[in-house]
Amino acid sequence: MKIVPYDESFRDQVIALTLDAWRPVFPKTRADVPLFVYENFWPQGWEIRQETDIGAHIDSNPGEVWLAMEDDVLLGFVGAAIHPEDRMGEVTIIAVSPDHQQRGIGKALLAFAESYIKDKGMKMVMVETVGDSGHEPARKAYESQGYVQWPVARYFKEL
């Protein structure tokens, strides 16, 4: 496996991989959050929103996205951003194809992003995820790599 800079010829594959990776997550998210919250975030379904959001992210930040490749097969990808005002970098997205999970690819992508951020002179790195049961594997993965949770409360009220 090698990690290479994002190439726009892989755009459709990155989006497809993202949809595959999140497919088991969203049913659990839907069960865990109030229905009005879910329906407002994803009124046309999570797939459409995910495709739009990921496409916009990689289109606007192509220099801060990297692909995990084996031969010509996309295994996963990671994105990063630099926030110099906080002396912090952020892992903006990370995903591994379900067909290639549990092989250390996510760990390698995370380490790659951390090195990129450190090389930019940042003193810490942040990654965000959600507290629902669907995102539990992500939380466990980050914690296993030394990330410490900052408790955040986000409240919603239907109008």
C-alpha positions, 0 to 999 in steps of 0.5 A, spaced: 500 500 500 502 507 498 499 513 500 499 518 494 496 525 493 489 525 491 488 525 483 481 528 481 480 522 476 479 518 482 473 523 484 467 518 483 471 512 486 472 516 493 465 518 493 463 511 492 467 508 497 465 513 502 458 511 501 460 504 502 463 506 508 458 509 511 452 505 509 452 501 516 453 507 520 447 511 518 441 506 520 444 506 527 445 514 527 437 514 525 435 510 530 439 514 535 437 521 534 431 525 534 427 523 528 426 531 526 434 532 527 435 526 522 430 528 517 433 536 517 440 534 516 438 528 511 431 530 508 433 527 501 436 521 504 444 521 507 446 518 501 445 524 497 447 529 502 454 525 503 455 525 496 454 532 495 458 534 501 464 529 500 464 532 493 464 539 495 470 537 500 475 534 495 473 539 490 475 545 494 481 542 498 484 537 493 491 539 495 489 536 502 487 529 500 491 523 500 489 516 497 491 509 500 492 505 493 494 498 492 496 497 485 490 501 482 485 500 487 483 505 492 483 502 499 481 509 503 483 516 503 484 522 508 483 529 508 486 534 513 486 542 514 491 546 517 488 551 523 494 556 524 490 560 529 489 554 534 496 551 532 492 545 530 491 541 524 484 537 523 483 530 520 477 532 516 475 526 513 477 519 513 474 512 510 477 505 508 473 501 503 469 496 507 473 490 503 479 493 506 478 494 513 481 491 519 488 491 515 491 497 518 489 502 512 485 507 517 491 507 522 496 508 516 492 514 513 491 517 520 498 517 521 500 520 514 495 526 516 498 527 523 505 527 519 503 532 514 500 536 520 506 536 524 510 538 518 506 544 518 508 546 525 502 545 528 502 542 536 496 538 536 491 534 531 483 534 532 478 529 529 471 530 529 466 524 529 459 523 532 457 520 539 451 515 536 452 508 536 454 508 528 460 512 529 462 507 535 468 504 531 470 511 529 471 513 536 474 506 538 479 507 532 481 514 534 482 513 542 486 507 540 491 512 537 491 516 543 486 521 541 482 524 547 475 526 547 473 533 548 466 532 551 461 537 547 454 538 548 450 539 542 442 541 543 437 541 538 429 543 538 424 542 533 421 549 531 
